[in-house]
Amino acid sequence: MILRASFNGIRHFEDFLSEIGIARNILANRLTRLVEAGILSRRPCDHDRRKVEYRLTEKGAALLPAIVAIRQWGEKWETGVPSNPILADAQNRKPISQITIRAHDDRILGLDDLCWIDEAELRNHSGSENGGSGDHGDMVVRPLKELGEPSAA
């Protein structure tokens, strides 16, 4: 909720407090942890040096696709309707597309299209794209959807 508020322009402790509605001590603790993690920065306000503002860092802003994906998931599977306001492209004022996983050639990938490959396997086959056969069939892979096994991630 703090990240969502940050993406919506909330920067001051009191504004977070009224927007989110959690206890002061919990908010203070979570803001401190987000600052320590490098997701938010904490600095004096430009217009009033007595106040502090929290701003998303580059690392924090990189969480936007994950936050939007979670919102879209909730709209589809929990509420069944788009949330209001609708997230739109600032250039043409049209709603954004669904967040997807895309291949290197921009194909949309689903669960059946994904697998785990050890980093060493990728390095060993990296030359095949530059003049090699391009055949990666001999790579050791593990399907993403194997259930009941420890995650490779």
C-alpha positions in Angstrom: 0.0 0.0 0.0 2.9 2.3 0.7 4.4 1.6 -2.8 1.0 2.2 -4.4 0.7 5.5 -2.6 4.2 6.4 -3.7 3.4 5.7 -7.3 0.4 7.9 -6.9 2.5 10.8 -5.7 2.2 10.6 -1.9 5.5 11.8 -0.4 4.9 13.0 3.2 4.4 10.9 6.3 1.0 12.4 7.3 -0.3 11.9 3.7 0.7 8.2 3.8 -1.0 8.0 7.2 -4.3 9.4 5.9 -4.1 7.5 2.6 -3.3 4.1 4.0 -4.9 4.3 7.4 -2.4 2.3 9.4 -0.9 2.9 12.8 1.9 5.6 13.0 4.5 3.2 14.4 3.8 0.6 11.7 4.0 3.2 9.0 7.3 4.6 10.4 8.8 1.1 10.6 7.8 0.2 7.0 9.0 3.5 5.6 12.3 3.0 7.4 12.6 -0.5 5.9 11.8 0.7 2.4 14.5 3.4 2.7 17.0 0.9 4.1 16.2 -1.4 1.1 16.9 1.4 -1.3 13.3 1.5 -2.6 12.5 4.9 -1.2 14.8 7.8 -0.4 14.2 10.1 2.6 15.2 13.7 2.4 14.1 17.2 3.6 11.4 18.9 1.5 12.6 21.6 -0.8 9.9 24.1 0.3 10.0 23.3 4.1 13.3 21.9 5.4 11.5 20.9 8.7 9.4 18.3 6.8 10.7 15.1 5.3 9.6 13.5 2.0 9.9 10.0 0.7 10.5 9.5 -3.0 10.8 6.4 -5.1 14.4 5.6 -6.1 15.2 4.1 -9.5 15.1 0.7 -7.8 11.7 1.5 -6.4 10.3 2.8 -9.7 11.4 -0.5 -11.3 8.7 -2.2 -9.2 6.0 -0.5 -11.2 5.4 -3.5 -13.6 5.0 -5.8 -10.6 2.5 -3.5 -8.9 0.5 -3.1 -12.1 0.5 -6.8 -12.7 -0.8 -7.5 -9.2 -3.6 -4.9 -9.7 -4.5 -6.4 -13.1 -4.6 -9.9 -11.5 -6.9 -8.6 -8.8 -9.2 -7.0 -11.3 -9.5 -10.2 -13.3 -9.6 -12.8 -10.5 -11.0 -11.1 -7.4 -13.2 -8.1 -8.3 -14.0 -9.0 -11.9 -14.1 -5.4 -12.9 -11.5 -2.7 -13.8 -10.5 -0.5 -10.9 -11.2 3.2 -11.0 -9.3 5.2 -11.9 -8.0 3.3 -14.9 -4.3 3.3 -15.6 -3.7 4.9 -19.0 -0.9 6.0 -21.4 -0.3 9.7 -20.8 0.5 10.3 -24.4 -2.7 9.0 -26.0 -5.0 8.7 -22.9 -5.8 5.0 -23.7 -5.9 2.2 -21.1 -2.6 0.3 -20.9 -2.4 -3.4 -22.0 -2.2 -6.3 -19.8 1.2 -7.0 -18.3 2.6 -10.1 -20.0 5.8 -12.1 -20.1 7.4 -11.7 -23.5 10.1 -13.7 -25.3 13.2 -12.1 -26.9 11.2 -11.9 -30.2 8.2 -10.2 -28.4 5.9 -13.3 -28.4 3.6 -13.4 -25.4 4.6 -16.4 -23.2 2.4 -18.5 -21.0 3.2 -21.1 -18.3 3.7 -23.9 -20.8 6.2 -21.8 -22.8 8.6 -21.3 -19.9 11.4 -23.4 -18.4 14.4 -23.1 -16.1 17.9 -23.3 -17.6 21.1 -23.2 -15.7 23.2 -20.1 -16.4 26.1 -22.3 -17.4 24.0 -24.0 -20.1 23.2 -20.6 -21.6 26.8 -19.6 -21.6 27.8 -22.9 -23.2 25.3 -22.3 -26.0 25.7 -18.6 -26.5 27.9 -19.0 -29.6 25.2 -20.9 -31.5 23.3 -17.7 -32.1 26.4 -16.2 -33.8 27.0 -18.5 -36.7 26.2 -21.8 -34.9 23.3 -24.2 -35.7 20.9 -22.3 -33.4 19.8 -25.7 -32.0 19.3 -25.5 -28.3 17.6 -28.9 -28.0 20.5 -30.5 -26.1 20.2 -28.0 -23.3 19.2 -29.3 -19.9 15.9 -27.6 -19.0 13.3 -27.9 -16.3 9.7 -27.0 -17.0 8.5 -24.1 -15.0 5.3 -25.8 -14.0 6.8 -28.8 -12.3 4.9 -28.9 -9.0 6.0 -30.4 -5.8 9.7 -29.7 -6.3 11.8 -26.9 -4.8 11.6 -23.7 -6.8 14.6 -23.0 -9.0 14.0 -19.3 -8.6 
